[in-house]
């Protein structure tokens, strides 16, 4: 649709230029009589100029392309949960039969006793 509109616009400019060239009093200010130039070819120059301007406008329009940028994705911030670290209470195991603690004694005949 835009191409057709541009072509009609260029044609209207060319026609208006050719009509205005016929509105004058002839060549060199003379209105009547004599042959002072090419009376039948006054439409050639507006047509050529209109064609050149139209071709320039159309080529500029035809070569324009829509350029799309690559989208930018914003990453959400990494959420690191805050943990409350409680110190571990030392635990020791005591063997009554040997009178020593684990790991100095690896086996105990009676049950181990937990010592805090």
N, CA, C and O of each residue as an XYZ file, in Angstrom:
464
protein
N       0.823     -1.186      0.000
C       0.000      0.000      0.000
C       0.869      1.252      0.000
O       0.546      2.234     -0.669
N       1.971      1.220      0.749
C       2.850      2.378      0.802
C       3.545      2.602     -0.536
O       3.796      3.742     -0.927
N       3.853      1.519     -1.234
C       4.503      1.654     -2.535
C       3.571      2.345     -3.528
O       3.992      3.215     -4.290
N       2.315      1.949     -3.509
C       1.351      2.548     -4.430
C       1.175      4.023     -4.105
O       1.128      4.859     -5.006
N       1.078      4.343     -2.822
C       0.938      5.741     -2.410
C       2.136      6.572     -2.823
O       1.980      7.710     -3.267
N       3.334      6.014     -2.683
C       4.540      6.745     -3.073
C       4.575      6.959     -4.584
O       4.975      8.025     -5.053
N       4.158      5.953     -5.342
C       4.156      6.088     -6.794
C       3.128      7.129     -7.245
O       3.405      7.914     -8.152
N       1.959      7.143     -6.630
C       0.939      8.144     -6.974
C       1.440      9.538     -6.629
O       1.232     10.482     -7.391
N       2.092      9.669     -5.495
C       2.632     10.965     -5.081
C       3.656     11.477     -6.096
O       3.629     12.652     -6.464
N       4.538     10.622     -6.538
C       5.552     11.012     -7.519
C       4.893     11.394     -8.847
O       5.311     12.353     -9.498
N       3.874     10.651     -9.242
C       3.182     10.976    -10.488
C       2.481     12.330    -10.389
O       2.471     13.091    -11.356
N       1.904     12.633     -9.245
C       1.231     13.923     -9.062
C       2.234     15.072     -9.133
O       1.942     16.116     -9.715
N       3.400     14.885     -8.550
C       4.430     15.925     -8.626
C       4.859     16.132    -10.079
O       5.019     17.268    -10.526
N       5.041     15.051    -10.802
C       5.429     15.160    -12.208
C       4.359     15.849    -13.040
O       4.670     16.678    -13.895
N       3.101     15.506    -12.793
C       2.019     16.146    -13.544
C       1.898     17.625    -13.207
O       1.674     18.449    -14.094
N       2.045     17.965    -11.932
C       1.931     19.379    -11.562
C       3.083     20.187    -12.166
O       2.901     21.349    -12.529
N       4.245     19.586    -12.273
C       5.368     20.288    -12.892
C       5.119     20.495    -14.385
O       5.476     21.533    -14.942
N       4.508     19.506    -15.024
C       4.252     19.661    -16.458
C       3.136     20.663    -16.719
O       3.191     21.374    -17.722
N       2.133     20.748    -15.865
C       1.064     21.732    -16.040
C       1.586     23.147    -15.828
O       1.199     24.067    -16.550
N       2.448     23.325    -14.856
C       2.960     24.667    -14.609
C       3.884     25.130    -15.738
O       4.021     26.331    -15.970
N       4.507     24.205    -16.428
C       5.366     24.615    -17.544
C       4.538     25.103    -18.729
O       5.030     25.902    -19.526
N       3.310     24.648    -18.864
C       2.434     25.090    -19.949
C       1.719     26.400    -19.625
O       1.102     26.982    -20.516
N       1.777     26.876    -18.410
C       1.027     28.058    -18.010
C       1.702     29.350    -18.422
O       1.066     30.403    -18.376
N       2.947     29.317    -18.818
C       3.687     30.534    -19.151
C       3.296     31.099    -20.504
O       2.420     30.568    -21.187
N       3.959     32.184    -20.880
C       3.664     32.857    -22.133
C       4.500     32.358    -23.288
O       4.633     33.075    -24.280
N       5.055     31.206    -23.219
C       5.885     30.689    -24.295
C       7.348     30.961    -24.006
O       7.699     31.437    -22.926
N       8.205     30.657    -24.979
C       9.636     30.862    -24.800
C       9.982     32.337    -24.953
O       9.435     33.021    -25.818
N      10.858     32.809    -24.145
C      11.420     34.161    -24.216
C      10.360     35.255    -24.089
O      10.544     36.351    -24.620
N       9.254     34.976    -23.394
C       8.234     35.969    -23.140
C       7.302     36.248    -24.299
O       6.442     37.118    -24.162
N       7.409     35.576    -25.422
C       6.524     35.803    -26.567
C       5.294     34.919    -26.438
O       5.391     33.749    -26.068
N       4.146     35.488    -26.746
C       2.915     34.731    -26.628
C       2.470     34.157    -27.973
O       1.961     33.039    -28.036
N       2.656     34.893    -29.000
C       2.093     34.457    -30.274
C       3.152     34.508    -31.367
O       4.111     35.280    -31.326
N       2.929     33.671    -32.311
C       3.701     33.729    -33.529
C       5.096     33.170    -33.406
O       5.686     33.157    -32.326
N       5.603     32.720    -34.500
C       6.965     32.233    -34.588
C       7.168     30.901    -33.902
O       6.343     30.455    -33.105
N       8.247     30.297    -34.219
C       8.617     29.038    -33.590
C       9.870     29.282    -32.774
O      10.956     29.470    -33.322
N       9.714     29.279    -31.478
C      10.843     29.580    -30.601
C      11.325     28.366    -29.827
O      12.063     28.538    -28.857
N      10.969     27.207    -30.180
C      11.445     26.033    -29.465
C      10.553     24.839    -29.719
O       9.751     24.814    -30.653
N      10.718     23.846    -28.854
C       9.958     22.607    -28.997
C       8.659     22.753    -28.213
O       8.663     22.601    -26.992
N       7.570     23.038    -28.874
C       6.298     23.252    -28.192
C       5.667     21.945    -27.741
O       4.955     21.933    -26.736
N       5.896     20.878    -28.425
C       5.225     19.623    -28.091
C       5.975     18.778    -27.079
O       5.435     17.769    -26.626
N       7.196     19.142    -26.702
C       8.005     18.292    -25.833
C       8.226     18.892    -24.450
O       9.245     18.606    -23.821
N       7.324     19.697    -23.968
C       7.486     20.304    -22.645
C       7.293     19.305    -21.507
O       7.654     19.605    -20.370
N       6.760     18.184    -21.768
C       6.503     17.178    -20.742
C       7.718     16.296    -20.487
O       7.724     15.552    -19.506
N       8.734     16.348    -21.319
C       9.877     15.439    -21.205
C      10.684     15.728    -19.941
O      10.995     14.802    -19.191
N      11.027     16.984    -19.690
C      11.865     17.314    -18.526
C      11.180     16.961    -17.205
O      11.817     16.336    -16.357
N       9.906     17.331    -16.987
C       9.268     16.920    -15.730
C       9.171     15.410    -15.586
O       9.285     14.875    -14.484
N       8.960     14.729    -16.701
C       8.874     13.278    -16.640
C      10.217     12.666    -16.261
O      10.268     11.741    -15.450
N      11.292     13.165    -16.833
C      12.630     12.646    -16.516
C      12.984     12.959    -15.069
O      13.472     12.089    -14.346
N      12.741     14.199    -14.641
C      13.056     14.574    -13.255
C      12.197     13.779    -12.282
O      12.682     13.314    -11.251
N      10.912     13.625    -12.616
C      10.033     12.819    -11.758
C      10.481     11.372    -11.683
O      10.407     10.745    -10.626
N      10.946     10.843    -12.809
C      11.440      9.462    -12.806
C      12.684      9.299    -11.960
O      12.826      8.311    -11.238
N      13.591     10.269    -12.045
C      14.824     10.195    -11.248
C      14.507     10.316     -9.764
O      15.008      9.541     -8.948
N      13.666     11.299     -9.416
C      13.305     11.473     -8.001
C      12.527     10.268     -7.500
O      12.765      9.792     -6.390
N      11.601      9.771     -8.308
C      10.822      8.596     -7.908
C      11.690      7.370     -7.715
O      11.488      6.607     -6.771
N      12.652      7.173     -8.598
C      13.556      6.030     -8.460
C      14.401      6.150     -7.204
O      14.648      5.158     -6.519
N      14.849      7.375     -6.899
C      15.656      7.566     -5.688
C      14.836      7.295     -4.435
O      15.311      6.643     -3.506
N      13.598      7.797     -4.410
C      12.737      7.576     -3.238
C      12.406      6.101     -3.102
O      12.467      5.551     -2.002
N      12.058      5.453     -4.207
C      11.689      4.045     -4.146
C      12.874      3.171     -3.758
O      12.711      2.231     -2.979
N      14.060      3.459     -4.282
C      15.218      2.629     -3.932
C      15.571      2.791     -2.463
O      15.973      1.828     -1.811
N      15.423      4.001     -1.939
C      15.682      4.210     -0.518
C      14.651      3.467      0.321
O      14.989      2.890      1.354
N      13.400      3.479     -0.115
C      12.336      2.784      0.613
C      12.510      1.272      0.509
O      12.308      0.559      1.491
N      12.882      0.777     -0.669
C      12.999     -0.662     -0.872
C      14.184     -1.239     -0.116
O      14.138     -2.400      0.292
N      15.249     -0.462      0.084
C      16.437     -0.981      0.757
C      16.350     -0.895      2.268
O      17.175     -1.483      2.967
N      15.370     -0.175      2.783
C      15.264     -0.072      4.239
C      14.660     -1.363      4.775
O      13.643     -1.847      4.279
N      15.297     -1.897      5.780
C      14.833     -3.128      6.402
C      14.661     -2.873      7.882
O      15.357     -2.050      8.476
N      13.729     -3.588      8.459
C      13.552     -3.488      9.902
C      14.649     -4.281     10.585
O      14.842     -5.464     10.304
N      15.354     -3.633     11.471
C      16.430     -4.285     12.203
C      15.967     -4.427     13.642
O      15.649     -3.442     14.309
N      15.936     -5.642     14.099
C      15.497     -5.907     15.454
C      16.704     -6.253     16.310
O      17.556     -7.048     15.913
N      16.763     -5.662     17.461
C      17.855     -5.981     18.380
C      17.557     -7.285     19.094
O      16.405     -7.687     19.255
N      18.620     -7.925     19.512
C      18.464     -9.141     20.289
C      17.947     -8.757     21.670
O      18.451     -7.812     22.277
N      16.943     -9.482     22.174
C      16.390     -9.095     23.479
C      17.415     -9.294     24.597
O      18.266    -10.181     24.539
N      17.305     -8.455     25.596
C      18.188     -8.529     26.753
C      17.410     -9.181     27.883
O      16.352     -8.697     28.285
N      17.936    -10.261     28.380
C      17.293    -10.962     29.478
C      18.046    -10.645     30.766
O      19.261    -10.823     30.851
N      17.316    -10.181     31.751
C      17.916     -9.846     33.035
C      17.702    -11.037     33.959
O      16.575    -11.460     34.212
N      18.807    -11.559     34.450
C      18.729    -12.702     35.344
C      18.357    -12.230     36.744
O      18.869    -11.213     37.212
N      17.474    -12.960     37.414
C      17.162    -12.576     38.789
C      18.369    -12.840     39.684
O      19.169    -13.733     39.402
N      18.502    -12.078     40.745
C      19.656    -12.297     41.628
C      19.564    -13.663     42.309
O      18.483    -14.155     42.628
N      20.718    -14.240     42.512
C      20.765    -15.531     43.198
C      20.491    -15.315     44.675
O      21.146    -14.509     45.335
N      19.518    -16.044     45.178
C      19.155    -15.924     46.581
C      19.867    -17.023     47.353
O      19.689    -18.211     47.084
N      20.659    -16.611     48.295
C      21.363    -17.563     49.151
C      20.722    -17.472     50.528
O      20.819    -16.442     51.195
N      20.069    -18.545     50.954
C      19.415    -18.472     52.268
C      20.453    -18.349     53.385
O      21.547    -18.909     53.315
N      20.077    -17.613     54.389
C      20.973    -17.384     55.518
C      20.703    -18.457     56.575
O      19.617    -18.534     57.150
N      21.701    -19.262     56.805
C      21.571    -20.317     57.803
C      22.262    -19.878     59.086
O      23.336    -19.276     59.071
N      21.614    -20.197     60.182
C      22.223    -19.932     61.483
C      22.956    -21.206     61.884
O      22.363    -22.271     62.059
N      24.245    -21.054     62.018
C      25.068    -22.217     62.359
C      25.256    -22.245     63.867
O      25.781    -21.311     64.472
N      24.818    -23.325     64.440
C      25.002    -23.494     65.883
C      26.213    -24.388     66.100
O      26.404    -25.372     65.386
N      27.007    -24.050     67.060
C      28.183    -24.889     67.300
C      27.762    -26.265     67.820
O      26.836    -26.405     68.620
N      28.469    -27.249     67.338
C      28.184    -28.626     67.733
C      28.858    -28.889     69.073
O      30.048    -28.640     69.265
N      28.062    -29.391     69.970
C      28.613    -29.733     71.282
C      29.471    -30.991     71.135
O      29.048    -31.977     70.531
N      30.663    -30.942     71.688
C      31.510    -32.139     71.579
C      30.900    -33.299     72.372
O      30.437    -33.137     73.501
N      30.918    -34.454     71.746
C      30.391    -35.657     72.395
C      31.540    -36.655     72.510
O      32.371    -36.804     71.615
N      31.541    -37.291     73.596
C      32.586    -38.293     73.829
C      31.923    -39.564     74.352
O      30.927    -39.528     75.073
N      32.511    -40.673     73.962
C      32.011    -41.968     74.423
C      33.054    -42.572     75.367
O      34.246    -42.606     75.060
N      32.576    -43.049     76.526
C      33.461    -43.562     77.579
C      33.154    -45.039     77.802
O      31.994    -45.447     77.859
N      34.224    -45.834     77.928
C      34.084    -47.262     78.205
C      34.468    -47.508     79.667
O      35.612    -47.267     80.052
N      33.521    -47.987     80.485
C      33.771    -48.226     81.913
C      34.749    -49.387     82.132
O      35.556    -49.361     83.061
N      34.669    -50.394     81.275
C      35.521    -51.571     81.483
C      36.999    -51.240     81.286
O      37.837    -51.721     82.048
N      37.338    -50.432     80.282
C      38.739    -50.086     80.031
C      39.134    -48.758     80.664
O      40.324    -48.465     80.778
N      38.184    -47.965     81.069
C      38.461    -46.676     81.697
C      39.076    -45.671     80.738
O      39.934    -44.878     81.127
N      38.635    -45.703     79.474
C      39.199    -44.802     78.470
C      38.088    -44.355     77.508
O      36.982    -44.894     77.502
N      38.430    -43.358     76.706
C      37.470    -42.777     75.760
C      37.713    -43.319     74.359
O      38.799    -43.789     74.020
N      36.641    -43.231     73.551
C      36.756    -43.522     72.127
C      37.433    -42.330     71.481
O      37.025    -41.222     71.830
N      38.351    -42.396     70.642
C      38.896    -43.403     69.749
C      40.146    -44.100     70.277
O      40.737    -44.912     69.565
N      40.574    -43.797     71.540
C      41.732    -44.531     72.063
C      41.387    -46.015     72.216
O      42.235    -46.885     72.017
N      40.131    -46.289     72.572
C      39.642    -47.666     72.675
C      38.598    -47.829     71.581
O      37.652    -47.044     71.505
N      38.761    -48.842     70.730
C      37.831    -49.001     69.611
C      36.693    -49.956     69.935
O      35.646    -49.898     69.292
N      36.872    -50.831     70.914
C      35.799    -51.758     71.293
C      35.619    -51.712     72.797
O      36.556    -51.466     73.556
N      34.381    -51.958     73.200
C      34.072    -51.952     74.637
C      33.125    -53.120     74.910
O      32.107    -53.240     74.229
N      33.427    -53.994     75.892
C      32.552    -55.137     76.176
C      31.197    -54.696     76.738
O      30.190    -55.358     76.487
N      31.151    -53.613     77.478
C      29.878    -53.106     78.015
C      29.392    -51.964     77.112
O      30.167    -51.488     76.282
N      28.161    -51.517     77.240
C      27.676    -50.414     76.390
C      28.463    -49.130     76.631
O      28.892    -48.853     77.751
N      28.647    -48.346     75.562
C      29.340    -47.066     75.652
C      28.471    -46.082     76.423
O      27.242    -46.132     76.355
N      29.122    -45.196     77.150
C      28.400    -44.148     77.876
C      28.694    -42.805     77.195
O      29.843    -42.465     76.915
N      27.623    -42.061     76.941
C      27.755    -40.766     76.285
C      28.101    -39.717     77.319
O      27.416    -39.590     78.334
N      29.177    -38.955     77.065
C      29.637    -37.912     77.977
C      29.607    -36.592     77.197
O      30.103    -36.516     76.073
N      29.025    -35.560     77.801
C      28.989    -34.244     77.142
C      30.079    -33.364     77.648
O      30.205    -32.221     77.209
